[in-house]
Every structure is written in C-alpha cells, then in structure tokens.
Amino acid sequence: MASLAFSSTSASPVALRGRPNKLATGVAQSGACHVSARGSDRKARLFITRAVAVEKKVSRFEDVAMAPPDPILGVSEAFRACTNESKLNLGVGAYRTEDLQPYVLNVVKKAEKLMLEKGENKEYLPIEGLAAFNKATAELLLGADNHSIQSQRVATVQGLSGTGSLRLAAAFINRYCPDSKVLISSPTWGNHKNIFNDAGVPWSEYRYYDPKTVGLDFEGMIADIKAAPSGSFILLHGCAHNPTGIDPTPEQWTKIADVLEEKGHTPFFDVAYQGFASGSLDEDAFSVRLFVERRFEVFVAQSYSKNLGLYSERIGAINVVCSSSDVANRVKSQLKRLAQPMYSNPPVHGARIVANVVGDPNLFSEWKAEMEEMAGRIKNVRKRLYDNLSQKDKSGKDWSFILRQIGMFSYTGLNTSQSENMTNKWHVYMTKDGRISLAGLSLAKCDYLADAIIDSYHNVH
C-alpha cells in the first residue's frame, strides 16, 4: 500500500466544494480535517485545515540490485582501511618502487615536458585516434619492417586502453561474426568475461592452468581448442599470462598455431605487458609475430598501462591484421563506426606520450632501459621470494614453479580459504584465487610474505 503524507495547506469552503473528489477523499482518508471559527459572529470565516494524501514516490529503479564489488579494487579499499604496519597490497597489478611507491617513468615526464614546450592543443582527435600513435603502436607490436605493415594490411584504431580495445573488438565480432564464439583460458583476467558478456558474444573456456603442477595444462588446452567449433576466436595472452604468469614455450606456441590453422580459428591476442614481462619488447611480441608470419588474420588488443605506467590515461589500441589492404580498410571503417556511438573519439594526452616516446630515438632507448629495470626488479623479487620459501619451508615442497612464471604476477597455488588466511591473519591483501602481484612487493618484505604463504599453505585447508 502506498504511504501517505499530509500537508497543512488551508483552503476556503468554496474551494473545498469545487474540488470534492480530490480534497474530500484526502480529508476522509486522513481524519485530520478540523473546523475552527475565528470571531463570534455568523460571518466569521470558516477555515478548514485539510490534509492531502500524497502517494509516496517509488523509484522506477527500485528493483535494481546492488552490483557486487570489484574483486581487485575491493582489495585496495580493504588495504587502505587496515592499520597493521606489516600490511601488504598484492592485489592490484600496478608497478611500485622498492619503497612500494607509485612510479612515473622518467621518459613519460620528458615526453610531457616536450608536449608542453610544443604547445600542443586539446582539439578532438579523429575517431580512429592520433595517426602518429597508431603508426607507432602497430610498428612496436609487429616490427616496422613486418610485411603486414609494409603491405598496409593492418587496421589500427586507438582504443581506451586494453579494456576499451577488447570491447571494441568484441562489438565487431558480435556484428560481423555473429555465429562465432570466443574461447577464453581458465583462469583468465577477470574482466574478459564481462567484456564479451556485455557485447553479447558467446564464450566458453579452454583448460590452461594445471593445479597439480602449478603449470600449464598444455594437453588440455590443445584438446579444448581442437574441440571448439571451427572458426572460433581463441583469446590468447601475448605474454605474462594474467593471472597465472605461465606462458607457453616457443615450441608450444608453434603447436597452438598449427591447431588454430587446422581448425580455421582466429587468434585474438590480449597484449597488456609487452616489454614488461621479459624486459624485451621483441621477445614479448614473439607469439603475435609468429601468427602474423604464418599469415593468420589476427586481432590484437594493446595497452600502455603497465609498460609506460599510463594507468589512468587509458591508452591502447585494437589492431586487426587482415588478408589484404582492401579488407583492412573496410575493417577499420567498421571499427570506427562502432567506436563513434561508444565514445565518439579517444583521448589525446596518452596517445601523444606514446607517440613521442616511440618516435624519439633517445626517449625510445631510455624507455627500453627503464622497462628492463622494472622487469628486472620484479625478477629479483621473484627470486628472493623463492629463496625465502625454499629456506623456510621444511616440508620439502617444491616452490620452483614461482621461478617458471613470468611478469608481475605469481599464481601461488593457494585456494580461497588459504588466501583469506593471508589477509585475515597476515594482512596480505590479495585476490582469493591465490594470485599475488610481485610488482607490489619489495625485497625487504619477501621474508614476511614467505612466512605468510607457508603458514597458509600448510595450516589452512
């Protein structure tokens, strides 16, 4: 039943008689109407204080459910609320210095200074983005001398970092390949499934992680890709698989390419860590370049959040390597058509940073050195953590899988209960799938983290 609210607005008897239905009904329902006489003569005016029943407004969004909190950003919120001095935030994949502070690359500062000196404006970009950025990012990914670039077979559109680029490609698949499905690794980055769900693209999973070995389930992966309907899109992590940190070997990548070719599948790469995994831009692009050299048509989403530290600039790209320049032109035109109603055109600041860094030989060399340094710090942390675990754990457990993983993440093999113990007892904030971000760990904290992992692994089940 609607709730009722009443007001004490006054009205004359004439006004009352003129509105019998609305007012009288409200008075009768409220029982709050009373008569008062002012003065003693018959001409005294009669004032009626009426109560008008007003139906309480009910929101049209009353049935909208509360969305679940983001599993990764929620970790940071809980970390900030914690007052324990030993706390560690190993949830978010963002690089930190050895002092666990955010880091802005020196080349980014220099590029921004250069942009300021040039007096560059803030005019709208074309829908496809900054031309200098698109050229630089495609060449960085594939190599400037790659035959696909030389023959103008690559359709590149600037996107809103990796997420936006993936979403734009998903919209393209939904519209132009509506009968196709996407295969996603199990496990994968948490947002992959959300992206394809929102784009209306059906997906299923292929086996990837083997909990028994804390390594790659390569046989299961190949079997599932073979079993997928011909012409599927296979989502692959170009390097530094998130969340496991487990990558195929070059020989395994070749076998994966063989199976995709046999089944007529299209590779769809998510490249979020080029140069940040091994420290080498070329080495981290091996998988993508292998498929392009074998003349696959390839989708590649790129992000500069990690390797240039441009997290909040939302700068990335979607690249589609096509069979001909004519096809590439048509694909690019439709990507632009899909982007226009989504966000009209992309932001310029991050695009100019990337274009300036990649386009200037001195800045480019400095960037590669900084990337190598950042990747090296993470490798050192990984090695120190392994050493501490091996020295402290007297059970004989083999922790060497940590060394075989690559990139900023390590998949510890801890289950949900063990991960919760890491947080509740040890104040180590991490996702519940056992993933930790080594980019948020210092050498000095490895000893403490090893104690937490050993306790959680052996004493919680």
Secondary structure, DSSP 4 states (H G I P E B T S, - for coil): ---EE----EE-HHHHHH-IIIIIHHHHHH---EEEE-SSSTTPPEEEE----EEPP--TTTTPPPPPPPTTHHHHHHHHH---TT-EE-SS---B-TTS-B---HHHHHHHHHHHHHT---PPPPTT--HHHHHHHHHHHH-TT-HHHHTT-EEEEEEEHHHHHHHHHHHHHHHH-TT--EEEEES--HHHHHHHHHHT--EEEEE-EETTTTEE-HHHHHHHHHHSPTT-EEEEESSS-TTT-----HHHHHHHHHHHHHHT-EEEEEES-TTTSSS-HHHHTHHHHHHHHTT--EEEEEE-TTTS--GGGTEEEEEEE-SSHHHHHHHHHHHHHHHHHHHSS--SHHHHHHHHHHHSHHHHHHHHHHHHHHHHHHHHHHHHHHHHHHHH-TT----THHHH--SSEEE----HHHHHHHHHTT-EE--TTSEEEGGG--GGGHHHHHHHHHHHHHH--
